[in-house]
């Protein structure tokens, strides 16, 4: 049974920073997605099993950084220069077979963590 446990969400002012963590029960290709009320879930960032490849949505490039600690089976999302439009529930996701920006390619999901950015 694959388990993903997210932490690190919260309330921050615009321009501030937060770091999200996702502890996994193994090593997988990992992605971060987010969903705000009335919107579809969207891709934010992804990282390959080895950590050699990372990729980002255009809306977060230069502000967010995804990384992983292989020894801890933990993936991080460092979010800087946060904006009110970054407000959403953030989910980490995992799969065994492909690095992808598409949510349909991920078969394991965390419970989500709320990130709220005030103006």
C-alpha positions in Angstrom: 0.0 0.0 0.0 1.5 3.3 -1.1 1.2 6.1 1.3 1.8 9.8 0.7 1.7 12.2 3.6 1.9 16.0 2.9 2.7 18.7 5.4 3.8 22.3 5.4 0.8 24.2 4.2 -0.5 27.3 5.9 -1.3 31.0 5.6 1.3 33.4 4.3 1.3 37.0 3.0 2.0 37.7 -0.6 5.7 37.7 -1.3 6.3 35.2 1.4 7.5 31.6 1.3 6.4 28.1 2.3 7.9 24.7 2.0 5.7 21.7 1.4 6.8 18.1 2.2 5.5 14.8 0.9 6.7 11.7 2.7 6.3 8.6 0.5 6.4 4.9 1.4 8.9 4.2 -1.5 10.7 5.9 -4.4 8.5 7.0 -7.3 8.1 9.6 -9.9 6.5 12.5 -8.0 4.4 15.5 -8.9 2.8 18.4 -7.1 -0.7 19.5 -8.2 -3.0 22.1 -6.9 -6.7 22.8 -7.0 -8.6 25.9 -6.0 -12.4 26.2 -5.7 -14.2 26.1 -9.0 -11.1 25.1 -10.9 -9.7 21.9 -12.2 -6.7 20.3 -10.6 -3.5 21.6 -12.3 0.1 20.5 -12.5 2.6 22.5 -10.5 5.9 20.7 -10.6 7.4 17.2 -11.1 10.5 15.3 -10.3 11.8 11.9 -11.6 12.6 8.9 -9.5 16.3 9.7 -9.3 15.8 13.4 -9.0 17.8 14.0 -12.2 14.9 15.7 -14.0 12.6 18.4 -12.8 9.8 20.3 -14.6 7.4 23.1 -13.8 4.3 24.8 -14.8 5.0 28.1 -16.5 3.0 29.9 -13.7 5.5 28.9 -11.1 8.9 28.8 -12.9 11.5 30.8 -11.2 9.4 30.9 -7.9 9.0 27.3 -7.0 11.6 24.5 -6.6 10.9 20.8 -6.4 13.5 18.6 -4.8 13.8 15.2 -3.1 15.7 13.5 -0.4 16.1 10.0 -1.7 17.3 8.6 1.7 14.1 9.9 3.3 11.8 9.1 0.4 10.6 12.7 0.8 9.8 15.3 -1.9 9.8 19.0 -1.2 8.2 22.0 -2.9 9.9 25.3 -1.9 7.5 28.1 -2.8 8.9 31.6 -2.9 7.4 35.0 -3.9 3.9 33.6 -3.3 0.9 35.3 -4.8 -2.8 35.3 -3.9 -3.4 33.2 -7.1 -1.3 30.4 -5.6 -4.0 29.8 -3.0 -5.2 26.3 -3.4 -5.1 22.8 -1.9 -1.8 21.2 -2.9 -1.5 17.5 -3.5 1.5 15.3 -4.0 1.1 12.4 -6.4 3.2 9.4 -7.3 3.6 6.8 -10.0 6.0 4.0 -10.9 6.4 4.4 -14.7 6.6 7.9 -16.1 7.5 11.5 -15.3 4.4 13.4 -16.3 2.5 16.7 -16.1 -0.8 14.9 -16.5 -2.8 14.0 -13.3 -4.2 10.9 -15.1 -0.7 9.4 -15.1 -0.5 9.4 -11.3 -2.2 6.5 -9.4 -1.3 7.5 -5.9 -2.3 10.7 -4.2 -1.9 12.4 -0.8 -4.6 13.9 1.2 -3.8 17.5 0.3 -2.6 20.5 2.3 -4.1 24.0 2.2 -2.0 26.9 1.1 -3.5 30.4 1.5 -1.8 33.5 0.3 -3.2 36.8 1.6 -2.8 40.0 -0.5 
